[in-house]
């Protein structure tokens, strides 16, 4: 083998290796470029899908879930129910106040009648005027009636029966047992 042939063979081998390495480099570059393009496309598709989902969810939420007119109707119905309930509460409160006032009035009248039931001896008779009907001052008034009227009304409700005062049944006039 001649040195010239060896030089030519070595130069040819280096050229073949250089070309093959260039070819392999181009293949690797193409593969890397394809992989990079695939990653970029996947990122773009993911971004696009996210944007589509975001827009769809916003539209769906505004149209069906957080529907403005439906929310307004709901709030208006709650306000109306609240106003009606507050009115019911005010009416009930007023009724209870009236009921309490009526009960206090009835209790006061019962206490007054109880006190007057023991004062039947002070009522006027045909021969002697009572203590509560003075000729100098007008008649004594309690609960919008003269006390004489109260005494007569209470006396008509009770009757002495065997030494005891018993109430009379106002419906049939018979004595009530106590």
ChimeraX attribute file (.defattr): number of C-alpha atoms within 10 A of each C-alpha:
attribute: neighborCount
match mode: 1-to-1
recipient: residues
	/A:1	5
	/A:2	7
	/A:3	8
	/A:4	9
	/A:5	10
	/A:6	11
	/A:7	11
	/A:8	12
	/A:9	12
	/A:10	12
	/A:11	12
	/A:12	12
	/A:13	12
	/A:14	12
	/A:15	12
	/A:16	12
	/A:17	12
	/A:18	12
	/A:19	12
	/A:20	12
	/A:21	12
	/A:22	12
	/A:23	12
	/A:24	12
	/A:25	12
	/A:26	12
	/A:27	12
	/A:28	12
	/A:29	12
	/A:30	12
	/A:31	12
	/A:32	12
	/A:33	12
	/A:34	12
	/A:35	12
	/A:36	12
	/A:37	12
	/A:38	12
	/A:39	12
	/A:40	12
	/A:41	12
	/A:42	12
	/A:43	12
	/A:44	12
	/A:45	12
	/A:46	12
	/A:47	12
	/A:48	12
	/A:49	12
	/A:50	12
	/A:51	12
	/A:52	12
	/A:53	12
	/A:54	12
	/A:55	12
	/A:56	12
	/A:57	12
	/A:58	13
	/A:59	13
	/A:60	13
	/A:61	12
	/A:62	12
	/A:63	13
	/A:64	10
	/A:65	12
	/A:66	13
	/A:67	13
	/A:68	12
	/A:69	10
	/A:70	13
	/A:71	12
	/A:72	11
	/A:73	12
	/A:74	12
	/A:75	12
	/A:76	12
	/A:77	12
	/A:78	12
	/A:79	12
	/A:80	12
	/A:81	12
	/A:82	12
	/A:83	12
	/A:84	12
	/A:85	12
	/A:86	12
	/A:87	12
	/A:88	12
	/A:89	12
	/A:90	12
	/A:91	12
	/A:92	12
	/A:93	12
	/A:94	12
	/A:95	12
	/A:96	12
	/A:97	12
	/A:98	12
	/A:99	12
	/A:100	12
	/A:101	12
	/A:102	12
	/A:103	12
	/A:104	12
	/A:105	13
	/A:106	12
	/A:107	12
	/A:108	13
	/A:109	13
	/A:110	12
	/A:111	12
	/A:112	14
	/A:113	16
	/A:114	12
	/A:115	11
	/A:116	19
	/A:117	19
	/A:118	13
	/A:119	13
	/A:120	16
	/A:121	13
	/A:122	15
	/A:123	19
	/A:124	16
	/A:125	9
	/A:126	6
	/A:127	6
	/A:128	8
	/A:129	13
	/A:130	15
	/A:131	14
	/A:132	18
	/A:133	18
	/A:134	11
	/A:135	8
	/A:136	6
	/A:137	8
	/A:138	10
	/A:139	15
	/A:140	14
	/A:141	14
	/A:142	12
	/A:143	11
	/A:144	7
	/A:145	11
	/A:146	15
	/A:147	19
	/A:148	22
	/A:149	13
	/A:150	20
	/A:151	22
	/A:152	15
	/A:153	13
	/A:154	19
	/A:155	20
	/A:156	12
	/A:157	17
	/A:158	17
	/A:159	15
	/A:160	12
	/A:161	10
	/A:162	7
	/A:163	7
	/A:164	9
	/A:165	14
	/A:166	16
	/A:167	20
	/A:168	17
	/A:169	13
	/A:170	11
	/A:171	6
	/A:172	7
	/A:173	10
	/A:174	10
	/A:175	16
	/A:176	11
	/A:177	8
	/A:178	5
